[in-house]
Amino acid sequence: MKNSSVYDCGILPLNKIHNRAGNITIVEGGVNLPFEIQRIYYLYDIPGGEDRGGHAHKELRQLIVAASGSFDVILDDGKVKRTVSLNRPYQGLLIVPGIWRELTNFSSGSVCLVLASMEYDELDYIRDYNNYLNYKGNGSK
Ligand code: TYD
């Protein structure tokens, strides 16, 4: 999505069923998540000071959850940058297509859970920031 903005992304509150034995949060594609889930992956054992992401997707929609610990997601639409801190397993960050993102400030032992709308496709990635700006129509040429 070429004309998407960081303001199209946001926190999706999730349910939390609480009892003495702990909590459970349920995410169902098309029910409390506005897309069907085709793929789940998670980042873990992230060394201190490491950053992830540094790319955009043309079509992929994602929900990013700090399943454990905390980290920051820097969203960038080529014009505006916005940092969202995730630190609660019952909140997800919805990222629409066409947003450059970087993940940073991972706490020790954190787990970044990602629910994704499509199967893995390297052709859906934009990994070069200048290419991204051109894609968004903000390039220098
Ligand atoms: P990448 O999406 O670049 O990681 P991050 O955004 O977390 O820094 O993926 C890292 C590597 O893993 C890259 O070589 C592609 C591979 N990969 C898959 O094969 N399938 C997947 O579903 C994902 C997310 C990544």
Backbone and ligand atoms as CSV (ligand in chain L), in Angstrom:
chain,resi,resn,atom,element,x,y,z
A,1,MET,N,N,0.855,-1.191,0.000
A,1,MET,CA,C,0.000,0.000,0.000
A,1,MET,C,C,0.891,1.241,0.000
A,2,LYS,N,N,0.879,1.959,-1.097
A,2,LYS,CA,C,1.809,3.071,-1.237
A,2,LYS,C,C,1.410,4.266,-0.379
A,3,ASN,N,N,0.122,4.460,-0.167
A,3,ASN,CA,C,-0.296,5.693,0.521
A,3,ASN,C,C,-0.674,5.474,1.985
A,4,SER,N,N,-0.239,4.344,2.568
A,4,SER,CA,C,-0.553,4.102,3.978
A,4,SER,C,C,0.280,5.025,4.862
A,5,SER,N,N,-0.223,5.297,6.057
A,5,SER,CA,C,0.484,6.189,6.975
A,5,SER,C,C,0.647,5.505,8.329
A,6,VAL,N,N,1.580,6.030,9.120
A,6,VAL,CA,C,1.792,5.457,10.466
A,6,VAL,C,C,0.523,5.565,11.311
A,7,TYR,N,N,-0.358,6.501,10.954
A,7,TYR,CA,C,-1.598,6.665,11.729
A,7,TYR,C,C,-2.634,5.597,11.382
A,8,ASP,N,N,-2.372,4.805,10.335
A,8,ASP,CA,C,-3.231,3.651,10.053
A,8,ASP,C,C,-2.856,2.449,10.921
A,9,CYS,N,N,-1.738,2.546,11.618
A,9,CYS,CA,C,-1.278,1.476,12.522
A,9,CYS,C,C,-1.701,1.836,13.942
A,10,GLY,N,N,-1.853,0.849,14.771
A,10,GLY,CA,C,-2.232,1.196,16.147
A,10,GLY,C,C,-2.337,-0.022,17.026
A,11,ILE,N,N,-2.532,0.267,18.310
A,11,ILE,CA,C,-2.656,-0.800,19.302
A,11,ILE,C,C,-4.026,-1.458,19.189
A,12,LEU,N,N,-4.017,-2.767,19.112
A,12,LEU,CA,C,-5.254,-3.549,19.152
A,12,LEU,C,C,-5.354,-4.172,20.545
A,13,PRO,N,N,-6.332,-3.729,21.350
A,13,PRO,CA,C,-6.492,-4.353,22.663
A,13,PRO,C,C,-6.998,-5.787,22.485
A,14,LEU,N,N,-6.403,-6.730,23.199
A,14,LEU,CA,C,-6.834,-8.120,23.117
A,14,LEU,C,C,-7.515,-8.492,24.437
A,15,ASN,N,N,-8.249,-9.563,24.402
A,15,ASN,CA,C,-8.914,-10.005,25.623
A,15,ASN,C,C,-7.890,-10.627,26.574
A,16,LYS,N,N,-8.198,-10.643,27.835
A,16,LYS,CA,C,-7.362,-11.369,28.795
A,16,LYS,C,C,-8.295,-12.079,29.751
A,17,ILE,N,N,-8.237,-13.377,29.734
A,17,ILE,CA,C,-9.025,-14.150,30.686
A,17,ILE,C,C,-8.101,-14.481,31.849
A,18,HIS,N,N,-8.498,-13.989,32.985
A,18,HIS,CA,C,-7.629,-14.059,34.162
A,18,HIS,C,C,-8.192,-15.058,35.153
A,19,ASN,N,N,-7.345,-15.894,35.699
A,19,ASN,CA,C,-7.758,-16.663,36.874
A,19,ASN,C,C,-6.534,-16.936,37.739
A,20,ARG,N,N,-6.726,-17.612,38.830
A,20,ARG,CA,C,-5.636,-17.807,39.786
A,20,ARG,C,C,-4.456,-18.534,39.160
A,21,ALA,N,N,-4.738,-19.358,38.186
A,21,ALA,CA,C,-3.683,-20.173,37.583
A,21,ALA,C,C,-2.977,-19.440,36.441
A,22,GLY,N,N,-3.314,-18.154,36.241
A,22,GLY,CA,C,-2.645,-17.403,35.185
A,22,GLY,C,C,-3.617,-16.849,34.183
A,23,ASN,N,N,-3.088,-16.284,33.140
A,23,ASN,CA,C,-3.906,-15.579,32.152
A,23,ASN,C,C,-3.846,-16.277,30.799
A,24,ILE,N,N,-4.861,-15.999,29.983
A,24,ILE,CA,C,-4.864,-16.500,28.607
A,24,ILE,C,C,-5.441,-15.407,27.708
A,25,THR,N,N,-4.829,-15.230,26.561
A,25,THR,CA,C,-5.304,-14.274,25.561
A,25,THR,C,C,-5.508,-15.035,24.260
A,26,ILE,N,N,-6.625,-14.766,23.619
A,26,ILE,CA,C,-7.002,-15.509,22.413
A,26,ILE,C,C,-7.064,-14.555,21.229
A,27,VAL,N,N,-6.432,-14.936,20.138
A,27,VAL,CA,C,-6.504,-14.145,18.906
A,27,VAL,C,C,-7.056,-15.051,17.817
A,28,GLU,N,N,-8.145,-14.629,17.196
A,28,GLU,CA,C,-8.775,-15.417,16.138
A,28,GLU,C,C,-8.863,-14.583,14.874
A,29,GLY,N,N,-8.268,-15.100,13.814
A,29,GLY,CA,C,-8.274,-14.387,12.538
A,29,GLY,C,C,-9.691,-14.113,12.082
A,30,GLY,N,N,-9.963,-12.860,11.713
A,30,GLY,CA,C,-11.288,-12.493,11.226
A,30,GLY,C,C,-12.307,-12.298,12.329
A,31,VAL,N,N,-11.942,-12.564,13.595
A,31,VAL,CA,C,-12.871,-12.386,14.716
A,31,VAL,C,C,-12.438,-11.164,15.525
A,32,ASN,N,N,-11.354,-11.293,16.298
A,32,ASN,CA,C,-10.844,-10.083,16.982
A,32,ASN,C,C,-9.556,-9.578,16.333
A,33,LEU,N,N,-9.233,-10.139,15.180
A,33,LEU,CA,C,-8.094,-9.675,14.386
A,33,LEU,C,C,-8.625,-9.419,12.970
A,34,PRO,N,N,-8.352,-8.239,12.385
A,34,PRO,CA,C,-9.010,-7.907,11.118
A,34,PRO,C,C,-8.366,-8.531,9.878
A,35,PHE,N,N,-7.728,-9.688,10.039
A,35,PHE,CA,C,-7.283,-10.457,8.868
A,35,PHE,C,C,-7.190,-11.926,9.261
A,36,GLU,N,N,-7.152,-12.796,8.270
A,36,GLU,CA,C,-6.955,-14.224,8.530
A,36,GLU,C,C,-5.464,-14.481,8.730
A,37,ILE,N,N,-5.139,-15.376,9.644
A,37,ILE,CA,C,-3.732,-15.651,9.972
A,37,ILE,C,C,-3.226,-16.775,9.059
A,38,GLN,N,N,-2.207,-16.461,8.273
A,38,GLN,CA,C,-1.585,-17.484,7.410
A,38,GLN,C,C,-0.274,-17.999,7.992
A,39,ARG,N,N,0.289,-17.233,8.911
A,39,ARG,CA,C,1.644,-17.577,9.383
A,39,ARG,C,C,1.871,-16.944,10.746
A,40,ILE,N,N,2.575,-17.671,11.589
A,40,ILE,CA,C,2.994,-17.163,12.900
A,40,ILE,C,C,4.491,-17.372,13.004
A,41,TYR,N,N,5.199,-16.352,13.476
A,41,TYR,CA,C,6.602,-16.570,13.814
A,41,TYR,C,C,6.942,-15.754,15.048
A,42,TYR,N,N,8.053,-16.068,15.665
A,42,TYR,CA,C,8.415,-15.335,16.878
A,42,TYR,C,C,9.919,-15.181,16.958
A,43,LEU,N,N,10.296,-14.038,17.463
A,43,LEU,CA,C,11.704,-13.697,17.645
A,43,LEU,C,C,12.037,-13.882,19.119
A,44,TYR,N,N,13.155,-14.484,19.404
A,44,TYR,CA,C,13.547,-14.744,20.791
A,44,TYR,C,C,15.059,-14.908,20.840
A,45,ASP,N,N,15.628,-14.962,22.039
A,45,ASP,CA,C,17.095,-15.027,22.204
A,45,ASP,C,C,17.759,-13.874,21.471
A,46,ILE,N,N,17.160,-12.690,21.552
A,46,ILE,CA,C,17.692,-11.522,20.846
A,46,ILE,C,C,18.823,-10.933,21.696
A,47,PRO,N,N,20.025,-10.856,21.155
A,47,PRO,CA,C,21.140,-10.342,21.964
A,47,PRO,C,C,20.910,-8.881,22.344
A,48,GLY,N,N,21.398,-8.498,23.514
A,48,GLY,CA,C,21.252,-7.116,23.971
A,48,GLY,C,C,21.789,-6.138,22.940
A,49,GLY,N,N,21.060,-5.042,22.732
A,49,GLY,CA,C,21.499,-3.994,21.807
A,49,GLY,C,C,21.195,-4.281,20.355
A,50,GLU,N,N,20.619,-5.445,20.063
A,50,GLU,CA,C,20.353,-5.813,18.665
A,50,GLU,C,C,19.050,-5.163,18.171
A,51,ASP,N,N,19.024,-4.810,16.885
A,51,ASP,CA,C,17.809,-4.292,16.254
A,51,ASP,C,C,17.339,-5.288,15.200
A,52,ARG,N,N,16.028,-5.315,14.979
A,52,ARG,CA,C,15.461,-6.198,13.945
A,52,ARG,C,C,14.600,-5.353,13.022
A,53,GLY,N,N,14.042,-6.017,12.041
A,53,GLY,CA,C,13.201,-5.291,11.085
A,53,GLY,C,C,14.073,-4.571,10.080
A,54,GLY,N,N,13.813,-3.278,9.897
A,54,GLY,CA,C,14.556,-2.548,8.878
A,54,GLY,C,C,14.074,-2.915,7.489
A,55,HIS,N,N,12.773,-2.965,7.331
A,55,HIS,CA,C,12.178,-3.252,6.023
A,55,HIS,C,C,10.705,-2.876,6.040
A,56,ALA,N,N,10.093,-2.906,4.870
A,56,ALA,CA,C,8.643,-2.718,4.741
A,56,ALA,C,C,8.078,-3.896,3.957
A,57,HIS,N,N,6.766,-4.030,4.008
A,57,HIS,CA,C,6.078,-5.038,3.197
A,57,HIS,C,C,5.075,-4.348,2.290
A,58,LYS,N,N,4.919,-4.884,1.086
A,58,LYS,CA,C,3.974,-4.268,0.140
A,58,LYS,C,C,2.527,-4.645,0.445
A,59,GLU,N,N,2.300,-5.899,0.854
A,59,GLU,CA,C,0.926,-6.377,1.047
A,59,GLU,C,C,0.675,-6.959,2.435
A,60,LEU,N,N,1.737,-7.373,3.107
A,60,LEU,CA,C,1.567,-8.122,4.360
A,60,LEU,C,C,0.994,-7.256,5.465
A,61,ARG,N,N,0.036,-7.793,6.169
A,61,ARG,CA,C,-0.492,-7.179,7.393
A,61,ARG,C,C,0.008,-8.007,8.566
A,62,GLN,N,N,0.293,-7.349,9.674
A,62,GLN,CA,C,0.866,-8.060,10.816
A,62,GLN,C,C,0.285,-7.539,12.124
A,63,LEU,N,N,0.208,-8.429,13.081
A,63,LEU,CA,C,-0.021,-8.034,14.468
A,63,LEU,C,C,1.219,-8.457,15.245
A,64,ILE,N,N,1.831,-7.498,15.916
A,64,ILE,CA,C,3.052,-7.763,16.676
A,64,ILE,C,C,2.718,-7.673,18.159
A,65,VAL,N,N,3.113,-8.702,18.899
A,65,VAL,CA,C,2.785,-8.778,20.330
A,65,VAL,C,C,4.067,-9.037,21.118
A,66,ALA,N,N,4.260,-8.305,22.188
A,66,ALA,CA,C,5.332,-8.628,23.140
A,66,ALA,C,C,4.796,-9.751,24.022
A,67,ALA,N,N,4.976,-10.992,23.571
A,67,ALA,CA,C,4.450,-12.139,24.324
A,67,ALA,C,C,5.148,-12.255,25.667
A,68,SER,N,N,6.388,-11.775,25.715
A,68,SER,CA,C,7.124,-11.696,26.983
A,68,SER,C,C,8.074,-10.518,26.888
A,69,GLY,N,N,8.282,-9.802,27.989
A,69,GLY,CA,C,9.224,-8.686,28.002
A,69,GLY,C,C,8.707,-7.481,27.241
A,70,SER,N,N,9.633,-6.711,26.697
A,70,SER,CA,C,9.253,-5.453,26.051
A,70,SER,C,C,10.228,-5.112,24.931
A,71,PHE,N,N,9.757,-4.299,24.008
A,71,PHE,CA,C,10.595,-3.750,22.937
A,71,PHE,C,C,9.833,-2.594,22.312
A,72,ASP,N,N,10.532,-1.828,21.490
A,72,ASP,CA,C,9.928,-0.686,20.796
A,72,ASP,C,C,9.840,-0.982,19.302
A,73,VAL,N,N,8.772,-0.526,18.681
A,73,VAL,CA,C,8.629,-0.617,17.226
A,73,VAL,C,C,8.618,0.812,16.680
A,74,ILE,N,N,9.567,1.115,15.821
A,74,ILE,CA,C,9.599,2.429,15.180
A,74,ILE,C,C,8.924,2.290,13.820
A,75,LEU,N,N,7.804,2.981,13.672
A,75,LEU,CA,C,7.040,2.968,12.420
A,75,LEU,C,C,7.417,4.203,11.621
A,76,ASP,N,N,7.494,4.057,10.311
A,76,ASP,CA,C,7.939,5.156,9.454
A,76,ASP,C,C,7.211,5.005,8.116
A,77,ASP,N,N,6.482,6.050,7.715
A,77,ASP,CA,C,5.781,5.980,6.424
A,77,ASP,C,C,6.483,6.810,5.352
A,78,GLY,N,N,7.710,7.211,5.643
A,78,GLY,CA,C,8.459,8.039,4.689
A,78,GLY,C,C,8.311,9.521,4.964
A,79,LYS,N,N,7.286,9.859,5.742
A,79,LYS,CA,C,7.064,11.263,6.127
A,79,LYS,C,C,7.102,11.420,7.639
A,80,VAL,N,N,6.424,10.514,8.329
A,80,VAL,CA,C,6.272,10.603,9.780
A,80,VAL,C,C,6.833,9.333,10.417
A,81,LYS,N,N,7.533,9.512,11.529
A,81,LYS,CA,C,8.016,8.383,12.332
A,81,LYS,C,C,7.275,8.377,13.656
A,82,ARG,N,N,6.969,7.198,14.121
A,82,ARG,CA,C,6.233,7.038,15.368
A,82,ARG,C,C,6.793,5.821,16.100
A,83,THR,N,N,7.061,5.963,17.378
A,83,THR,CA,C,7.577,4.827,18.156
A,83,THR,C,C,6.482,4.303,19.070
A,84,VAL,N,N,6.264,2.996,18.998
A,84,VAL,CA,C,5.262,2.350,19.854
A,84,VAL,C,C,5.996,1.351,20.743
A,85,SER,N,N,5.802,1.472,22.050
A,85,SER,CA,C,6.405,0.528,22.995
A,85,SER,C,C,5.416,-0.582,23.286
A,86,LEU,N,N,5.889,-1.807,23.180
A,86,LEU,CA,C,5.031,-2.957,23.475
A,86,LEU,C,C,5.578,-3.661,24.713
A,87,ASN,N,N,4.723,-3.894,25.673
A,87,ASN,CA,C,5.168,-4.573,26.899
A,87,ASN,C,C,4.040,-5.326,27.592
A,88,ARG,N,N,2.937,-5.551,26.880
A,88,ARG,CA,C,1.825,-6.283,27.495
A,88,ARG,C,C,1.338,-7.361,26.536
A,89,PRO,N,N,1.257,-8.615,27.010
A,89,PRO,CA,C,0.852,-9.712,26.118
A,89,PRO,C,C,-0.602,-9.601,25.645
A,90,TYR,N,N,-1.382,-8.709,26.241
A,90,TYR,CA,C,-2.784,-8.558,25.841
A,90,TYR,C,C,-2.999,-7.298,25.004
A,91,GLN,N,N,-1.906,-6.808,24.396
A,91,GLN,CA,C,-2.014,-5.712,23.437
A,91,GLN,C,C,-1.153,-6.052,22.222
A,92,GLY,N,N,-1.685,-5.806,21.028
A,92,GLY,CA,C,-0.891,-6.029,19.823
A,92,GLY,C,C,-0.786,-4.739,19.035
A,93,LEU,N,N,0.246,-4.645,18.235
A,93,LEU,CA,C,0.389,-3.507,17.321
A,93,LEU,C,C,0.024,-3.987,15.922
A,94,LEU,N,N,-1.022,-3.382,15.367
A,94,LEU,CA,C,-1.438,-3.709,14.000
A,94,LEU,C,C,-0.616,-2.863,13.042
A,95,ILE,N,N,0.045,-3.507,12.102
A,95,ILE,CA,C,0.824,-2.776,11.100
A,95,ILE,C,C,0.217,-3.049,9.726
A,96,VAL,N,N,-0.193,-1.986,9.063
A,96,VAL,CA,C,-0.776,-2.096,7.730
A,96,VAL,C,C,0.352,-2.226,6.704
A,97,PRO,N,N,0.032,-2.611,5.475
A,97,PRO,CA,C,1.075,-2.730,4.451
A,97,PRO,C,C,1.707,-1.368,4.138
A,98,GLY,N,N,2.955,-1.406,3.684
A,98,GLY,CA,C,3.609,-0.189,3.198
A,98,GLY,C,C,4.217,0.671,4.272
A,99,ILE,N,N,4.541,0.087,5.438
A,99,ILE,CA,C,5.142,0.844,6.554
A,99,ILE,C,C,6.536,0.288,6.834
A,100,TRP,N,N,7.510,1.168,6.837
A,100,TRP,CA,C,8.866,0.778,7.242
A,100,TRP,C,C,8.874,0.615,8.758
A,101,ARG,N,N,9.497,-0.465,9.249
A,101,ARG,CA,C,9.525,-0.693,10.692
A,101,ARG,C,C,10.894,-1.168,11.149
A,102,GLU,N,N,11.232,-0.723,12.336
A,102,GLU,CA,C,12.422,-1.224,13.022
A,102,GLU,C,C,12.030,-1.608,14.427
A,103,LEU,N,N,12.591,-2.707,14.910
A,103,LEU,CA,C,12.314,-3.170,16.264
A,103,LEU,C,C,13.599,-3.015,17.069
A,104,THR,N,N,13.481,-2.399,18.242
A,104,THR,CA,C,14.670,-2.049,18.998
A,104,THR,C,C,14.370,-2.099,20.494
A,105,ASN,N,N,15.415,-1.944,21.312
A,105,ASN,CA,C,15.270,-1.915,22.780
A,105,ASN,C,C,14.633,-3.185,23.342
A,106,PHE,N,N,15.022,-4.329,22.820
A,106,PHE,CA,C,14.480,-5.593,23.345
A,106,PHE,C,C,14.972,-5.807,24.771
A,107,SER,N,N,14.057,-6.098,25.677
A,107,SER,CA,C,14.473,-6.451,27.032
A,107,SER,C,C,15.017,-7.881,27.014
A,108,SER,N,N,15.814,-8.179,28.022
A,108,SER,CA,C,16.400,-9.513,28.112
A,108,SER,C,C,15.292,-10.565,28.208
A,109,GLY,N,N,15.373,-11.593,27.400
A,109,GLY,CA,C,14.387,-12.670,27.450
A,109,GLY,C,C,13.067,-12.358,26.764
A,110,SER,N,N,13.006,-11.239,26.038
A,110,SER,CA,C,11.721,-10.881,25.412
A,110,SER,C,C,11.400,-11.809,24.238
A,111,VAL,N,N,10.116,-11.925,23.976
A,111,VAL,CA,C,9.628,-12.733,22.854
A,111,VAL,C,C,8.693,-11.868,22.021
A,112,CYS,N,N,9.025,-11.697,20.750
A,112,CYS,CA,C,8.209,-10.910,19.819
A,112,CYS,C,C,7.415,-11.872,18.954
A,113,LEU,N,N,6.120,-11.914,19.206
A,113,LEU,CA,C,5.224,-12.815,18.469
A,113,LEU,C,C,4.606,-12.041,17.313
A,114,VAL,N,N,4.637,-12.631,16.120
A,114,VAL,CA,C,4.092,-11.952,14.941
A,114,VAL,C,C,3.040,-12.843,14.282
A,115,LEU,N,N,1.838,-12.302,14.129
A,115,LEU,CA,C,0.778,-12.972,13.384
A,115,LEU,C,C,0.699,-12.276,12.037
A,116,ALA,N,N,0.759,-13.044,10.966
A,116,ALA,CA,C,0.913,-12.453,9.643
A,116,ALA,C,C,-0.190,-12.937,8.701
A,117,SER,N,N,-0.575,-12.061,7.783
A,117,SER,CA,C,-1.720,-12.321,6.902
A,117,SER,C,C,-1.361,-13.149,5.674
A,118,MET,N,N,-0.066,-13.320,5.410
A,118,MET,CA,C,0.347,-14.041,4.190
A,118,MET,C,C,1.514,-14.971,4.504
A,119,GLU,N,N,1.695,-15.942,3.638
A,119,GLU,CA,C,2.878,-16.794,3.735
A,119,GLU,C,C,4.127,-15.974,3.452
A,120,TYR,N,N,5.262,-16.508,3.848
A,120,TYR,CA,C,6.533,-15.810,3.603
A,120,TYR,C,C,6.755,-15.647,2.108
A,121,ASP,N,N,7.101,-14.417,1.705
A,121,ASP,CA,C,7.381,-14.140,0.291
A,121,ASP,C,C,8.409,-13.016,0.237
A,122,GLU,N,N,9.632,-13.369,-0.117
A,122,GLU,CA,C,10.692,-12.358,-0.136
A,122,GLU,C,C,10.345,-11.217,-1.108
A,123,LEU,N,N,9.535,-11.502,-2.137
A,123,LEU,CA,C,9.177,-10.452,-3.111
A,123,LEU,C,C,8.259,-9.396,-2.494
A,124,ASP,N,N,7.679,-9.706,-1.352
A,124,ASP,CA,C,6.809,-8.731,-0.677
A,124,ASP,C,C,7.615,-7.730,0.163
A,125,TYR,N,N,8.899,-8.025,0.348
A,125,TYR,CA,C,9.747,-7.151,1.187
A,125,TYR,C,C,10.311,-5.985,0.380
A,126,ILE,N,N,10.436,-4.825,1.023
A,126,ILE,CA,C,11.298,-3.745,0.528
A,126,ILE,C,C,12.369,-3.578,1.594
A,127,ARG,N,N,13.600,-3.903,1.264
A,127,ARG,CA,C,14.664,-3.941,2.277
A,127,ARG,C,C,15.619,-2.761,2.176
A,128,ASP,N,N,15.465,-1.948,1.149
A,128,ASP,CA,C,16.354,-0.795,0.976
A,128,ASP,C,C,15.537,0.477,1.226
A,129,TYR,N,N,16.042,1.341,2.130
A,129,TYR,CA,C,15.232,2.498,2.530
A,129,TYR,C,C,15.016,3.464,1.372
A,130,ASN,N,N,16.012,3.657,0.522
A,130,ASN,CA,C,15.814,4.544,-0.633
A,130,ASN,C,C,14.777,3.973,-1.599
A,131,ASN,N,N,14.812,2.665,-1.792
A,131,ASN,CA,C,13.770,2.036,-2.621
A,131,ASN,C,C,12.401,2.237,-1.995
A,132,TYR,N,N,12.377,2.169,-0.655
A,132,TYR,CA,C,11.110,2.375,0.053
A,132,TYR,C,C,10.573,3.784,-0.198
A,133,LEU,N,N,11.460,4.784,-0.066
A,133,LEU,CA,C,11.008,6.169,-0.286
A,133,LEU,C,C,10.509,6.347,-1.716
A,134,ASN,N,N,11.184,5.731,-2.663
A,134,ASN,CA,C,10.718,5.816,-4.056
A,134,ASN,C,C,9.350,5.150,-4.217
A,135,TYR,N,N,9.200,3.991,-3.556
A,135,TYR,CA,C,7.921,3.265,-3.595
A,135,TYR,C,C,6.789,4.143,-3.064
A,136,LYS,N,N,7.073,4.908,-1.994
A,136,LYS,CA,C,6.061,5.773,-1.390
A,136,LYS,C,C,5.886,7.089,-2.155
A,137,GLY,N,N,6.740,7.284,-3.153
A,137,GLY,CA,C,6.633,8.530,-3.907
A,137,GLY,C,C,7.355,9.685,-3.272
A,138,ASN,N,N,8.241,9.388,-2.284
A,138,ASN,CA,C,8.985,10.438,-1.580
A,138,ASN,C,C,10.448,10.436,-1.965
A,139,GLY,N,N,10.797,9.711,-3.014
A,139,GLY,CA,C,12.211,9.559,-3.338
A,139,GLY,C,C,12.848,10.868,-3.727
A,140,SER,N,N,14.184,10.858,-3.777
A,140,SER,CA,C,14.900,12.093,-4.076
A,140,SER,C,C,14.831,12.431,-5.554
A,141,LYS,N,N,14.470,11.416,-6.419
A,141,LYS,CA,C,14.415,11.754,-7.836
A,141,LYS,C,C,13.004,12.135,-8.269
L,1,TYD,P1,P,13.410,-10.988,8.433
L,1,TYD,O1,O,11.964,-10.857,8.128
L,1,TYD,O2,O,14.374,-10.158,7.636
L,1,TYD,O3,O,13.691,-10.752,9.990
L,1,TYD,P2,P,13.503,-9.531,10.984
L,1,TYD,O4,O,12.522,-8.579,10.386
L,1,TYD,O5,O,12.993,-10.168,12.210
L,1,TYD,O6,O,14.831,-8.913,11.231
L,1,TYD,O7,O,13.794,-12.519,8.315
L,1,TYD,C1,C,15.029,-13.027,8.784
L,1,TYD,C2,C,15.377,-14.265,7.964
L,1,TYD,O8,O,14.406,-15.294,8.167
L,1,TYD,C3,C,15.436,-14.004,6.467
L,1,TYD,O9,O,16.548,-14.727,5.954
L,1,TYD,C4,C,14.164,-14.598,5.936
L,1,TYD,C5,C,13.824,-15.698,6.930
L,1,TYD,N1,N,12.368,-15.875,7.116
L,1,TYD,C6,C,11.731,-16.961,6.555
L,1,TYD,O10,O,12.350,-17.806,5.887
L,1,TYD,N2,N,10.396,-17.107,6.745
L,1,TYD,C7,C,9.672,-16.232,7.482
L,1,TYD,O11,O,8.435,-16.385,7.652
L,1,TYD,C8,C,10.339,-15.077,8.050
L,1,TYD,C9,C,9.594,-14.053,8.867
L,1,TYD,C10,C,11.693,-14.946,7.851
